[in-house]
């Protein structure tokens, strides 16, 4: 009889096989975001201990995006701890500039690559509690 998947075992209420007990469930975590619709910036309180300069840079970057192209922007850590820039807009938003959005995101990725790499490292060390010494070798 083939072994059922972890999810099937869990759904059936069965005991979880030992090899699956150490699985860490990761979910995406929003670092920050801004919306032209609510005219608000959000910084996840979990990251309130980031240096003031970084927090200000994130705020400026997100608010600048929404003021230039409309819509909303989020910086989100994916399941692998990588930082992603996600944008969205309402279908009826006639002010949204799709080409401008793409260009602005690309510019952010290029100009802020060091900051994004540092934020990913911060997340892996302080949130995920990963040992990065093995990565350095």
Secondary structure, DSSP 8 states (H G I E B T S, - for coil): -----HHHHHHHT----GGGTT------EEEEEEETTTTEEEE-GGGTTS-HHHHHHHHHHHHHHHHHH-SEEEEEE-TTS-EEEEEE--TT-TT--HHHHHHHHHHHHHHTHHHHHHHHHHIIIIIS---THHHH-
